[in-house]
Structure formats: structure tokens, C-alpha cells
Amino acid sequence: DGIISLWDLNTGHRVSVMKEHKRRIGGCAADPSGKLFASVGWDGMMFLWSSSDGSKLGAVPVADCPINCLAFHPEGQHAVMGCWNGTLFMYDTLNRRKTKTLRGHKSSVRAVAYST
């Protein structure tokens, strides 16, 4: 439904409701610092959010196809996103820009992860 809810685990109360995605959300991931998190969706967008209050920190048009998944690099400076069309997009979280497009999968990328 394109909606994300941010919850306070100590109180059990909802902190914020984010309604920026126009289509279904494909994935969410927190950066290693815990200060922000990102969401990707079938609208081809990635949004960056504050983990403390749910405020929007950025909006990035990533792809012209649905995005299924994302993961942050363990050091926090990069994220990777996987799309329905088999493409992976690398994103620089410090400078807030796409850095690489990786093609080669013959079908949808449904999960991504970093290994250290």
C-alpha cells in the first residue's frame, strides 16, 4: 500500500507514518549507524528517512521499473538495490547519488546482501 510506519520499541507507540511511495514497498533497510533508513518500492523510488522521527531526508528516482530489495554496506557509505528487470543499482549514501548500474541477471533480483 506504499505506507511505512515507524514504531518506538520502548513505548510500543507509532512515531510516524510515511506515505511517499506511490506503489507497493519492495524493501526497507537501516544504515549501520542506525540514524537513517531507506525504503524502495515498485514506483522505482528510494526514500531516505530519519530513524528518530521518520522525517524524509531525501528522494531518489532510481529506476523505471519496480525495485524489490535493498541493503546497506556494513560501513554505511553505499547501498545496493535490486530491480524486477535484473538490474542492480549502487548508491552513494554520503553524496546522495547513484554510482553504478550492474546488468546481467536474466530475471528479477529479489534479495541483496553485502559480505565482509
CNS distance restraints for C-alpha pairs under 8 A (distance, minus, plus):
assign (resid   1 and name CA) (resid  23 and name CA) 6.29 0.50 0.50
assign (resid   1 and name CA) (resid  24 and name CA) 5.13 0.50 0.50
assign (resid   1 and name CA) (resid  25 and name CA) 7.28 0.50 0.50
assign (resid   2 and name CA) (resid  19 and name CA) 6.24 0.50 0.50
assign (resid   2 and name CA) (resid  20 and name CA) 7.05 0.50 0.50
assign (resid   2 and name CA) (resid  21 and name CA) 4.81 0.50 0.50
assign (resid   2 and name CA) (resid  22 and name CA) 5.92 0.50 0.50
assign (resid   2 and name CA) (resid  23 and name CA) 5.14 0.50 0.50
assign (resid   2 and name CA) (resid  24 and name CA) 4.67 0.50 0.50
assign (resid   2 and name CA) (resid  25 and name CA) 5.35 0.50 0.50
assign (resid   2 and name CA) (resid  41 and name CA) 7.61 0.50 0.50
assign (resid   3 and name CA) (resid  17 and name CA) 6.92 0.50 0.50
assign (resid   3 and name CA) (resid  18 and name CA) 5.74 0.50 0.50
assign (resid   3 and name CA) (resid  19 and name CA) 4.84 0.50 0.50
assign (resid   3 and name CA) (resid  20 and name CA) 7.34 0.50 0.50
assign (resid   3 and name CA) (resid  21 and name CA) 6.97 0.50 0.50
assign (resid   3 and name CA) (resid  25 and name CA) 7.54 0.50 0.50
assign (resid   4 and name CA) (resid  17 and name CA) 5.75 0.50 0.50
assign (resid   4 and name CA) (resid  18 and name CA) 5.08 0.50 0.50
assign (resid   4 and name CA) (resid  19 and name CA) 6.68 0.50 0.50
assign (resid   5 and name CA) (resid  14 and name CA) 6.76 0.50 0.50
assign (resid   5 and name CA) (resid  15 and name CA) 7.56 0.50 0.50
assign (resid   5 and name CA) (resid  16 and name CA) 5.85 0.50 0.50
assign (resid   5 and name CA) (resid  17 and name CA) 4.56 0.50 0.50
assign (resid   5 and name CA) (resid  18 and name CA) 6.33 0.50 0.50
assign (resid   6 and name CA) (resid  14 and name CA) 5.84 0.50 0.50
assign (resid   6 and name CA) (resid  15 and name CA) 5.41 0.50 0.50
assign (resid   6 and name CA) (resid  16 and name CA) 5.15 0.50 0.50
assign (resid   6 and name CA) (resid  17 and name CA) 6.35 0.50 0.50
assign (resid   6 and name CA) (resid  51 and name CA) 7.87 0.50 0.50
assign (resid   6 and name CA) (resid  53 and name CA) 7.86 0.50 0.50
assign (resid   6 and name CA) (resid  54 and name CA) 6.52 0.50 0.50
assign (resid   7 and name CA) (resid  12 and name CA) 6.51 0.50 0.50
assign (resid   7 and name CA) (resid  13 and name CA) 5.74 0.50 0.50
assign (resid   7 and name CA) (resid  14 and name CA) 4.32 0.50 0.50
assign (resid   7 and name CA) (resid  15 and name CA) 5.25 0.50 0.50
assign (resid   7 and name CA) (resid  16 and name CA) 7.21 0.50 0.50
assign (resid   8 and name CA) (resid  12 and name CA) 5.45 0.50 0.50
assign (resid   8 and name CA) (resid  13 and name CA) 5.51 0.50 0.50
assign (resid   8 and name CA) (resid  14 and name CA) 6.20 0.50 0.50
assign (resid   8 and name CA) (resid  15 and name CA) 6.17 0.50 0.50
assign (resid   9 and name CA) (resid  13 and name CA) 7.47 0.50 0.50
assign (resid  15 and name CA) (resid  53 and name CA) 6.41 0.50 0.50
assign (resid  15 and name CA) (resid  54 and name CA) 7.34 0.50 0.50
assign (resid  16 and name CA) (resid  53 and name CA) 6.49 0.50 0.50
assign (resid  16 and name CA) (resid  54 and name CA) 5.56 0.50 0.50
assign (resid  17 and name CA) (resid  54 and name CA) 7.37 0.50 0.50
assign (resid  18 and name CA) (resid  54 and name CA) 7.02 0.50 0.50
assign (resid  20 and name CA) (resid  47 and name CA) 7.99 0.50 0.50
assign (resid  21 and name CA) (resid  25 and name CA) 7.00 0.50 0.50
assign (resid  21 and name CA) (resid  41 and name CA) 6.58 0.50 0.50
assign (resid  21 and name CA) (resid  43 and name CA) 6.65 0.50 0.50
assign (resid  21 and name CA) (resid  45 and name CA) 7.30 0.50 0.50
assign (resid  22 and name CA) (resid  42 and name CA) 7.98 0.50 0.50
assign (resid  22 and name CA) (resid  43 and name CA) 5.89 0.50 0.50
assign (resid  23 and name CA) (resid  41 and name CA) 6.51 0.50 0.50
assign (resid  23 and name CA) (resid  42 and name CA) 5.46 0.50 0.50
assign (resid  23 and name CA) (resid  43 and name CA) 5.33 0.50 0.50
assign (resid  24 and name CA) (resid  41 and name CA) 5.70 0.50 0.50
assign (resid  24 and name CA) (resid  42 and name CA) 5.44 0.50 0.50
assign (resid  24 and name CA) (resid  43 and name CA) 7.41 0.50 0.50
assign (resid  25 and name CA) (resid  39 and name CA) 7.07 0.50 0.50
assign (resid  25 and name CA) (resid  40 and name CA) 5.91 0.50 0.50
assign (resid  25 and name CA) (resid  41 and name CA) 4.04 0.50 0.50
assign (resid  25 and name CA) (resid  42 and name CA) 6.16 0.50 0.50
assign (resid  25 and name CA) (resid  68 and name CA) 7.84 0.50 0.50
assign (resid  26 and name CA) (resid  39 and name CA) 7.56 0.50 0.50
assign (resid  26 and name CA) (resid  40 and name CA) 5.53 0.50 0.50
assign (resid  26 and name CA) (resid  41 and name CA) 4.55 0.50 0.50
assign (resid  26 and name CA) (resid  42 and name CA) 6.27 0.50 0.50
assign (resid  26 and name CA) (resid  66 and name CA) 7.88 0.50 0.50
assign (resid  26 and name CA) (resid  67 and name CA) 5.96 0.50 0.50
assign (resid  26 and name CA) (resid  68 and name CA) 4.28 0.50 0.50
assign (resid  26 and name CA) (resid  69 and name CA) 5.55 0.50 0.50
assign (resid  27 and name CA) (resid  39 and name CA) 5.68 0.50 0.50
assign (resid  27 and name CA) (resid  40 and name CA) 5.44 0.50 0.50
assign (resid  27 and name CA) (resid  41 and name CA) 6.79 0.50 0.50
assign (resid  27 and name CA) (resid  68 and name CA) 6.23 0.50 0.50
assign (resid  27 and name CA) (resid  69 and name CA) 4.77 0.50 0.50
assign (resid  27 and name CA) (resid  70 and name CA) 6.20 0.50 0.50
assign (resid  28 and name CA) (resid  37 and name CA) 7.01 0.50 0.50
assign (resid  28 and name CA) (resid  38 and name CA) 5.54 0.50 0.50
assign (resid  28 and name CA) (resid  39 and name CA) 4.31 0.50 0.50
assign (resid  28 and name CA) (resid  40 and name CA) 6.50 0.50 0.50
assign (resid  28 and name CA) (resid  69 and name CA) 7.41 0.50 0.50
assign (resid  28 and name CA) (resid  70 and name CA) 6.80 0.50 0.50
assign (resid  29 and name CA) (resid  37 and name CA) 5.52 0.50 0.50
assign (resid  29 and name CA) (resid  38 and name CA) 5.53 0.50 0.50
assign (resid  29 and name CA) (resid  39 and name CA) 6.69 0.50 0.50
assign (resid  29 and name CA) (resid  70 and name CA) 6.67 0.50 0.50
assign (resid  29 and name CA) (resid  71 and name CA) 6.00 0.50 0.50
assign (resid  29 and name CA) (resid  72 and name CA) 6.93 0.50 0.50
assign (resid  30 and name CA) (resid  34 and name CA) 5.98 0.50 0.50
assign (resid  30 and name CA) (resid  35 and name CA) 7.83 0.50 0.50
assign (resid  30 and name CA) (resid  36 and name CA) 6.04 0.50 0.50
assign (resid  30 and name CA) (resid  37 and name CA) 4.02 0.50 0.50
assign (resid  30 and name CA) (resid  38 and name CA) 6.40 0.50 0.50
assign (resid  30 and name CA) (resid  72 and name CA) 7.20 0.50 0.50
assign (resid  31 and name CA) (resid  35 and name CA) 6.95 0.50 0.50
assign (resid  31 and name CA) (resid  36 and name CA) 5.88 0.50 0.50
assign (resid  31 and name CA) (resid  37 and name CA) 5.65 0.50 0.50
assign (resid  31 and name CA) (resid  38 and name CA) 7.82 0.50 0.50
assign (resid  31 and name CA) (resid  72 and name CA) 5.69 0.50 0.50
assign (resid  31 and name CA) (resid  73 and name CA) 7.83 0.50 0.50
assign (resid  31 and name CA) (resid  74 and name CA) 7.88 0.50 0.50
assign (resid  31 and name CA) (resid  76 and name CA) 5.65 0.50 0.50
assign (resid  32 and name CA) (resid  72 and name CA) 7.33 0.50 0.50
assign (resid  32 and name CA) (resid  73 and name CA) 7.85 0.50 0.50
assign (resid  32 and name CA) (resid  74 and name CA) 6.02 0.50 0.50
assign (resid  32 and name CA) (resid  75 and name CA) 6.70 0.50 0.50
assign (resid  32 and name CA) (resid  76 and name CA) 5.59 0.50 0.50
assign (resid  33 and name CA) (resid  76 and name CA) 7.20 0.50 0.50
assign (resid  34 and name CA) (resid  51 and name CA) 6.73 0.50 0.50
assign (resid  35 and name CA) (resid  50 and name CA) 6.21 0.50 0.50
assign (resid  35 and name CA) (resid  51 and name CA) 5.27 0.50 0.50
assign (resid  35 and name CA) (resid  52 and name CA) 7.00 0.50 0.50
assign (resid  36 and name CA) (resid  48 and name CA) 6.82 0.50 0.50
assign (resid  36 and name CA) (resid  49 and name CA) 5.46 0.50 0.50
assign (resid  36 and name CA) (resid  50 and name CA) 4.57 0.50 0.50
assign (resid  36 and name CA) (resid  51 and name CA) 4.73 0.50 0.50
assign (resid  36 and name CA) (resid  52 and name CA) 7.87 0.50 0.50
assign (resid  37 and name CA) (resid  48 and name CA) 5.85 0.50 0.50
assign (resid  37 and name CA) (resid  49 and name CA) 5.33 0.50 0.50
assign (resid  37 and name CA) (resid  50 and name CA) 6.55 0.50 0.50
assign (resid  37 and name CA) (resid  51 and name CA) 6.17 0.50 0.50
assign (resid  38 and name CA) (resid  46 and name CA) 6.65 0.50 0.50
assign (resid  38 and name CA) (resid  47 and name CA) 5.49 0.50 0.50
assign (resid  38 and name CA) (resid  48 and name CA) 4.48 0.50 0.50
assign (resid  38 and name CA) (resid  49 and name CA) 6.04 0.50 0.50
assign (resid  39 and name CA) (resid  46 and name CA) 5.53 0.50 0.50
assign (resid  39 and name CA) (resid  47 and name CA) 5.33 0.50 0.50
assign (resid  39 and name CA) (resid  48 and name CA) 6.70 0.50 0.50
assign (resid  39 and name CA) (resid  70 and name CA) 7.84 0.50 0.50
assign (resid  40 and name CA) (resid  44 and name CA) 7.10 0.50 0.50
assign (resid  40 and name CA) (resid  45 and name CA) 5.70 0.50 0.50
assign (resid  40 and name CA) (resid  46 and name CA) 4.44 0.50 0.50
assign (resid  40 and name CA) (resid  47 and name CA) 6.59 0.50 0.50
assign (resid  40 and name CA) (resid  67 and name CA) 5.97 0.50 0.50
assign (resid  40 and name CA) (resid  68 and name CA) 7.11 0.50 0.50
assign (resid  40 and name CA) (resid  69 and name CA) 6.77 0.50 0.50
assign (resid  40 and name CA) (resid  70 and name CA) 7.10 0.50 0.50
assign (resid  40 and name CA) (resid  81 and name CA) 7.90 0.50 0.50
assign (resid  41 and name CA) (resid  45 and name CA) 5.87 0.50 0.50
assign (resid  41 and name CA) (resid  46 and name CA) 6.89 0.50 0.50
assign (resid  41 and name CA) (resid  66 and name CA) 6.15 0.50 0.50
assign (resid  41 and name CA) (resid  67 and name CA) 5.19 0.50 0.50
assign (resid  41 and name CA) (resid  68 and name CA) 6.61 0.50 0.50
assign (resid  42 and name CA) (resid  65 and name CA) 6.89 0.50 0.50
assign (resid  42 and name CA) (resid  66 and name CA) 3.68 0.50 0.50
assign (resid  42 and name CA) (resid  67 and name CA) 5.29 0.50 0.50
assign (resid  42 and name CA) (resid  68 and name CA) 7.06 0.50 0.50
assign (resid  43 and name CA) (resid  64 and name CA) 7.82 0.50 0.50
assign (resid  43 and name CA) (resid  65 and name CA) 7.08 0.50 0.50
assign (resid  43 and name CA) (resid  66 and name CA) 5.69 0.50 0.50
assign (resid  43 and name CA) (resid  67 and name CA) 7.45 0.50 0.50
assign (resid  44 and name CA) (resid  61 and name CA) 6.22 0.50 0.50
assign (resid  44 and name CA) (resid  62 and name CA) 5.64 0.50 0.50
assign (resid  44 and name CA) (resid  63 and name CA) 4.75 0.50 0.50
assign (resid  44 and name CA) (resid  64 and name CA) 5.65 0.50 0.50
assign (resid  44 and name CA) (resid  65 and name CA) 5.45 0.50 0.50
assign (resid  44 and name CA) (resid  66 and name CA) 4.96 0.50 0.50
assign (resid  44 and name CA) (resid  67 and name CA) 5.61 0.50 0.50
assign (resid  45 and name CA) (resid  59 and name CA) 7.04 0.50 0.50
assign (resid  45 and name CA) (resid  60 and name CA) 5.71 0.50 0.50
assign (resid  45 and name CA) (resid  61 and name CA) 4.64 0.50 0.50
assign (resid  45 and name CA) (resid  62 and name CA) 5.44 0.50 0.50
assign (resid  45 and name CA) (resid  63 and name CA) 6.95 0.50 0.50
assign (resid  45 and name CA) (resid  67 and name CA) 7.58 0.50 0.50
assign (resid  46 and name CA) (resid  59 and name CA) 5.94 0.50 0.50
assign (resid  46 and name CA) (resid  60 and name CA) 5.12 0.50 0.50
assign (resid  46 and name CA) (resid  61 and name CA) 6.45 0.50 0.50
assign (resid  46 and name CA) (resid  62 and name CA) 6.53 0.50 0.50
assign (resid  47 and name CA) (resid  56 and name CA) 7.17 0.50 0.50
assign (resid  47 and name CA) (resid  57 and name CA) 7.50 0.50 0.50
assign (resid  47 and name CA) (resid  58 and name CA) 5.67 0.50 0.50
assign (resid  47 and name CA) (resid  59 and name CA) 4.53 0.50 0.50
assign (resid  47 and name CA) (resid  60 and name CA) 6.22 0.50 0.50
assign (resid  48 and name CA) (resid  56 and name CA) 6.05 0.50 0.50
assign (resid  48 and name CA) (resid  57 and name CA) 5.16 0.50 0.50
assign (resid  48 and name CA) (resid  58 and name CA) 4.98 0.50 0.50
assign (resid  48 and name CA) (resid  59 and name CA) 6.41 0.50 0.50
assign (resid  49 and name CA) (resid  54 and name CA) 5.53 0.50 0.50
assign (resid  49 and name CA) (resid  55 and name CA) 5.59 0.50 0.50
assign (resid  49 and name CA) (resid  56 and name CA) 4.62 0.50 0.50
assign (resid  49 and name CA) (resid  57 and name CA) 5.17 0.50 0.50
assign (resid  49 and name CA) (resid  58 and name CA) 7.16 0.50 0.50
assign (resid  50 and name CA) (resid  54 and name CA) 4.88 0.50 0.50
assign (resid  50 and name CA) (resid  55 and name CA) 5.29 0.50 0.50
assign (resid  50 and name CA) (resid  56 and name CA) 6.50 0.50 0.50
assign (resid  50 and name CA) (resid  57 and name CA) 6.53 0.50 0.50
assign (resid  60 and name CA) (resid  97 and name CA) 7.91 0.50 0.50
assign (resid  62 and name CA) (resid  89 and name CA) 7.59 0.50 0.50
assign (resid  62 and name CA) (resid  98 and name CA) 7.60 0.50 0.50
assign (resid  63 and name CA) (resid  67 and name CA) 7.48 0.50 0.50
assign (resid  63 and name CA) (resid  83 and name CA) 7.92 0.50 0.50
assign (resid  65 and name CA) (resid  83 and name CA) 6.75 0.50 0.50
assign (resid  65 and name CA) (resid  84 and name CA) 6.52 0.50 0.50
assign (resid  65 and name CA) (resid  85 and name CA) 6.97 0.50 0.50
assign (resid  66 and name CA) (resid  83 and name CA) 5.84 0.50 0.50
assign (resid  66 and name CA) (resid  84 and name CA) 5.70 0.50 0.50
assign (resid  67 and name CA) (resid  81 and name CA) 6.84 0.50 0.50
assign (resid  67 and name CA) (resid  82 and name CA) 5.83 0.50 0.50
assign (resid  67 and name CA) (resid  83 and name CA) 4.28 0.50 0.50
assign (resid  67 and name CA) (resid  84 and name CA) 6.25 0.50 0.50
assign (resid  68 and name CA) (resid  81 and name CA) 7.46 0.50 0.50
assign (resid  68 and name CA) (resid  82 and name CA) 5.73 0.50 0.50
assign (resid  68 and name CA) (resid  83 and name CA) 5.47 0.50 0.50
assign (resid  68 and name CA) (resid  84 and name CA) 6.62 0.50 0.50
assign (resid  68 and name CA) (resid 109 and name CA) 6.90 0.50 0.50
assign (resid  68 and name CA) (resid 110 and name CA) 5.60 0.50 0.50
assign (resid  68 and name CA) (resid 111 and name CA) 7.38 0.50 0.50
assign (resid  69 and name CA) (resid  81 and name CA) 5.57 0.50 0.50
assign (resid  69 and name CA) (resid  82 and name CA) 5.33 0.50 0.50
assign (resid  69 and name CA) (resid  83 and name CA) 7.34 0.50 0.50
assign (resid  69 and name CA) (resid 109 and name CA) 7.70 0.50 0.50
assign (resid  69 and name CA) (resid 110 and name CA) 6.12 0.50 0.50
assign (resid  69 and name CA) (resid 111 and name CA) 5.62 0.50 0.50
assign (resid  69 and name CA) (resid 112 and name CA) 6.55 0.50 0.50
assign (resid  70 and name CA) (resid  79 and name CA) 6.80 0.50 0.50
assign (resid  70 and name CA) (resid  80 and name CA) 5.43 0.50 0.50
assign (resid  70 and name CA) (resid  81 and name CA) 4.25 0.50 0.50
assign (resid  70 and name CA) (resid  82 and name CA) 6.37 0.50 0.50
assign (resid  70 and name CA) (resid 111 and name CA) 7.30 0.50 0.50
assign (resid  70 and name CA) (resid 112 and name CA) 6.09 0.50 0.50
assign (resid  70 and name CA) (resid 113 and name CA) 7.80 0.50 0.50
assign (resid  71 and name CA) (resid  79 and name CA) 5.52 0.50 0.50
assign (resid  71 and name CA) (resid  80 and name CA) 5.54 0.50 0.50
assign (resid  71 and name CA) (resid  81 and name CA) 6.79 0.50 0.50
assign (resid  71 and name CA) (resid 112 and name CA) 6.12 0.50 0.50
assign (resid  71 and name CA) (resid 113 and name CA) 5.71 0.50 0.50
assign (resid  71 and name CA) (resid 114 and name CA) 7.19 0.50 0.50
assign (resid  72 and name CA) (resid  76 and name CA) 5.95 0.50 0.50
assign (resid  72 and name CA) (resid  77 and name CA) 7.73 0.50 0.50
assign (resid  72 and name CA) (resid  78 and name CA) 5.96 0.50 0.50
assign (resid  72 and name CA) (resid  79 and name CA) 4.25 0.50 0.50
assign (resid  72 and name CA) (resid  80 and name CA) 6.58 0.50 0.50
assign (resid  72 and name CA) (resid 113 and name CA) 7.86 0.50 0.50
assign (resid  72 and name CA) (resid 114 and name CA) 7.46 0.50 0.50
assign (resid  73 and name CA) (resid  77 and name CA) 6.55 0.50 0.50
assign (resid  73 and name CA) (resid  78 and name CA) 5.31 0.50 0.50
assign (resid  73 and name CA) (resid  79 and name CA) 5.71 0.50 0.50
assign (resid  73 and name CA) (resid  80 and name CA) 7.84 0.50 0.50
assign (resid  73 and name CA) (resid 114 and name CA) 5.96 0.50 0.50
assign (resid  74 and name CA) (resid 114 and name CA) 7.28 0.50 0.50
assign (resid  74 and name CA) (resid 116 and name CA) 7.63 0.50 0.50
assign (resid  76 and name CA) (resid  93 and name CA) 7.33 0.50 0.50
assign (resid  77 and name CA) (resid  92 and name CA) 5.95 0.50 0.50
assign (resid  77 and name CA) (resid  93 and name CA) 5.16 0.50 0.50
assign (resid  77 and name CA) (resid  94 and name CA) 5.76 0.50 0.50
assign (resid  78 and name CA) (resid  90 and name CA) 6.89 0.50 0.50
assign (resid  78 and name CA) (resid  91 and name CA) 5.49 0.50 0.50
assign (resid  78 and name CA) (resid  92 and name CA) 4.71 0.50 0.50
assign (resid  78 and name CA) (resid  93 and name CA) 5.35 0.50 0.50
assign (resid  78 and name CA) (resid  94 and name CA) 7.75 0.50 0.50
assign (resid  79 and name CA) (resid  90 and name CA) 5.86 0.50 0.50
assign (resid  79 and name CA) (resid  91 and name CA) 5.15 0.50 0.50
assign (resid  79 and name CA) (resid  92 and name CA) 6.69 0.50 0.50
assign (resid  79 and name CA) (resid  93 and name CA) 6.83 0.50 0.50
assign (resid  80 and name CA) (resid  88 and name CA) 6.70 0.50 0.50
assign (resid  80 and name CA) (resid  89 and name CA) 5.59 0.50 0.50
assign (resid  80 and name CA) (resid  90 and name CA) 4.57 0.50 0.50
assign (resid  80 and name CA) (resid  91 and name CA) 6.17 0.50 0.50
assign (resid  80 and name CA) (resid 112 and name CA) 7.19 0.50 0.50
assign (resid  81 and name CA) (resid  88 and name CA) 5.53 0.50 0.50
assign (resid  81 and name CA) (resid  89 and name CA) 5.17 0.50 0.50
assign (resid  81 and name CA) (resid  90 and name CA) 6.60 0.50 0.50
assign (resid  81 and name CA) (resid 112 and name CA) 7.12 0.50 0.50
assign (resid  82 and name CA) (resid  86 and name CA) 6.99 0.50 0.50
assign (resid  82 and name CA) (resid  87 and name CA) 6.06 0.50 0.50
assign (resid  82 and name CA) (resid  88 and name CA) 4.66 0.50 0.50
assign (resid  82 and name CA) (resid  89 and name CA) 6.63 0.50 0.50
assign (resid  82 and name CA) (resid 108 and name CA) 7.67 0.50 0.50
assign (resid  82 and name CA) (resid 109 and name CA) 4.95 0.50 0.50
assign (resid  82 and name CA) (resid 110 and name CA) 6.49 0.50 0.50
assign (resid  82 and name CA) (resid 111 and name CA) 6.88 0.50 0.50
assign (resid  82 and name CA) (resid 112 and name CA) 6.73 0.50 0.50
assign (resid  83 and name CA) (resid  87 and name CA) 5.37 0.50 0.50
assign (resid  83 and name CA) (resid  88 and name CA) 6.33 0.50 0.50
assign (resid  83 and name CA) (resid 108 and name CA) 6.03 0.50 0.50
assign (resid  83 and name CA) (resid 109 and name CA) 5.45 0.50 0.50
assign (resid  83 and name CA) (resid 110 and name CA) 7.40 0.50 0.50
assign (resid  84 and name CA) (resid 107 and name CA) 6.98 0.50 0.50
assign (resid  84 and name CA) (resid 108 and name CA) 4.08 0.50 0.50
assign (resid  84 and name CA) (resid 109 and name CA) 5.98 0.50 0.50
assign (resid  84 and name CA) (resid 110 and name CA) 7.67 0.50 0.50
assign (resid  85 and name CA) (resid 106 and name CA) 7.81 0.50 0.50
assign (resid  85 and name CA) (resid 107 and name CA) 6.14 0.50 0.50
assign (resid  85 and name CA) (resid 108 and name CA) 5.29 0.50 0.50
assign (resid  85 and name CA) (resid 109 and name CA) 7.49 0.50 0.50
assign (resid  86 and name CA) (resid 103 and name CA) 6.63 0.50 0.50
assign (resid  86 and name CA) (resid 104 and name CA) 6.79 0.50 0.50
assign (resid  86 and name CA) (resid 105 and name CA) 4.68 0.50 0.50
assign (resid  86 and name CA) (resid 106 and name CA) 5.91 0.50 0.50
assign (resid  86 and name CA) (resid 107 and name CA) 4.96 0.50 0.50
assign (resid  86 and name CA) (resid 108 and name CA) 4.51 0.50 0.50
assign (resid  86 and name CA) (resid 109 and name CA) 5.23 0.50 0.50
assign (resid  87 and name CA) (resid 101 and name CA) 6.97 0.50 0.50
assign (resid  87 and name CA) (resid 102 and name CA) 5.77 0.50 0.50
assign (resid  87 and name CA) (resid 103 and name CA) 4.85 0.50 0.50
assign (resid  87 and name CA) (resid 104 and name CA) 7.04 0.50 0.50
assign (resid  87 and name CA) (resid 105 and name CA) 6.75 0.50 0.50
assign (resid  87 and name CA) (resid 108 and name CA) 7.77 0.50 0.50
assign (resid  87 and name CA) (resid 109 and name CA) 7.12 0.50 0.50
assign (resid  88 and name CA) (resid 101 and name CA) 5.83 0.50 0.50
assign (resid  88 and name CA) (resid 102 and name CA) 4.96 0.50 0.50
assign (resid  88 and name CA) (resid 103 and name CA) 6.50 0.50 0.50
assign (resid  88 and name CA) (resid 109 and name CA) 7.60 0.50 0.50
assign (resid  89 and name CA) (resid  98 and name CA) 7.03 0.50 0.50
assign (resid  89 and name CA) (resid  99 and name CA) 7.67 0.50 0.50
assign (resid  89 and name CA) (resid 100 and name CA) 5.85 0.50 0.50
assign (resid  89 and name CA) (resid 101 and name CA) 4.70 0.50 0.50
assign (resid  89 and name CA) (resid 102 and name CA) 6.28 0.50 0.50
assign (resid  90 and name CA) (resid  98 and name CA) 5.86 0.50 0.50
assign (resid  90 and name CA) (resid  99 and name CA) 5.52 0.50 0.50
assign (resid  90 and name CA) (resid 100 and name CA) 4.97 0.50 0.50
assign (resid  90 and name CA) (resid 101 and name CA) 6.35 0.50 0.50
assign (resid  90 and name CA) (resid 102 and name CA) 8.00 0.50 0.50
assign (resid  91 and name CA) (resid  96 and name CA) 7.07 0.50 0.50
assign (resid  91 and name CA) (resid  97 and name CA) 5.71 0.50 0.50
assign (resid  91 and name CA) (resid  98 and name CA) 4.28 0.50 0.50
assign (resid  91 and name CA) (resid  99 and name CA) 5.46 0.50 0.50
assign (resid  91 and name CA) (resid 100 and name CA) 7.22 0.50 0.50
assign (resid  92 and name CA) (resid  96 and name CA) 5.41 0.50 0.50
assign (resid  92 and name CA) (resid  97 and name CA) 5.36 0.50 0.50
assign (resid  92 and name CA) (resid  98 and name CA) 6.08 0.50 0.50
assign (resid  92 and name CA) (resid  99 and name CA) 6.29 0.50 0.50
assign (resid  93 and name CA) (resid  97 and name CA) 7.05 0.50 0.50
assign (resid 105 and name CA) (resid 109 and name CA) 7.36 0.50 0.50
